């Protein structure tokens, strides 16, 4: 299951991130978004979703939300 199909307000553990872009992987890692970390979908938006990772909230687009498996 990916973040696009996640329920709002429920905490999930990230299983993996499926992307071939090393720069994107490094960026997500700097945010604290990597396997084994908890993530919560705050709200689904038309173009993506708002997520909570550690102490921050971030808006991510649908393509990235589909790459984050929970």
C-alpha positions as CSV (number, residue, x, y, z in Angstrom):
1,X,0.0,0.0,0.0
2,X,1.2,3.5,-0.7
3,X,0.5,6.9,0.8
4,X,-2.2,7.8,-1.7
5,X,-4.4,5.0,-0.3
6,X,-3.5,5.7,3.4
7,X,-6.2,6.7,5.8
8,X,-6.0,10.3,7.1
9,X,-4.8,10.7,10.7
10,X,-3.5,7.1,11.1
11,X,0.2,6.5,11.7
12,X,2.0,4.0,9.4
13,X,5.6,2.7,9.2
14,X,7.4,3.3,6.0
15,X,8.3,-0.1,4.4
16,X,10.3,1.3,1.5
17,X,10.7,4.1,-1.0
18,X,10.6,3.0,-4.6
19,X,12.5,5.5,-6.7
20,X,15.6,5.4,-8.9
21,X,16.5,9.0,-8.2
22,X,19.4,9.1,-5.7
23,X,19.0,12.9,-5.2
24,X,15.4,12.4,-4.2
25,X,16.3,9.6,-1.9
26,X,18.9,11.8,-0.2
27,X,16.4,14.6,0.1
28,X,13.8,12.3,1.7
29,X,16.4,10.9,4.0
30,X,17.2,14.4,5.2
31,X,13.5,14.9,6.1
32,X,13.5,11.7,8.1
33,X,11.5,9.8,5.5
34,X,13.1,6.3,5.2
35,X,12.3,2.7,5.9
36,X,11.2,2.0,9.5
37,X,10.1,5.6,10.3
38,X,6.6,6.5,11.2
39,X,4.6,8.7,8.9
40,X,1.1,10.1,9.2
41,X,-1.1,11.4,6.3
42,X,-2.7,14.6,7.6
43,X,-4.8,15.4,4.6
44,X,-5.3,14.2,1.0
45,X,-5.3,17.0,-1.6
46,X,-6.1,17.0,-5.3
47,X,-2.5,17.2,-6.3
48,X,-1.0,15.2,-3.5
49,X,-1.1,15.0,0.3
50,X,0.1,16.6,3.5
51,X,2.2,14.3,5.7
52,X,3.8,14.5,9.1
53,X,7.3,13.0,9.5
54,X,9.0,13.4,12.8
55,X,8.2,17.0,13.9
56,X,7.6,18.4,10.5
57,X,4.7,18.7,8.0
58,X,5.3,18.5,4.3
59,X,3.2,18.6,1.1
60,X,4.1,15.9,-1.4
61,X,2.8,15.3,-4.8
62,X,0.9,12.2,-5.9
63,X,3.9,10.7,-7.8
64,X,6.0,10.8,-4.6
65,X,3.1,9.6,-2.5
66,X,2.8,6.5,-4.7
67,X,6.6,5.8,-4.3
68,X,6.4,5.7,-0.5
69,X,5.2,2.3,0.5
70,X,3.7,1.7,3.9
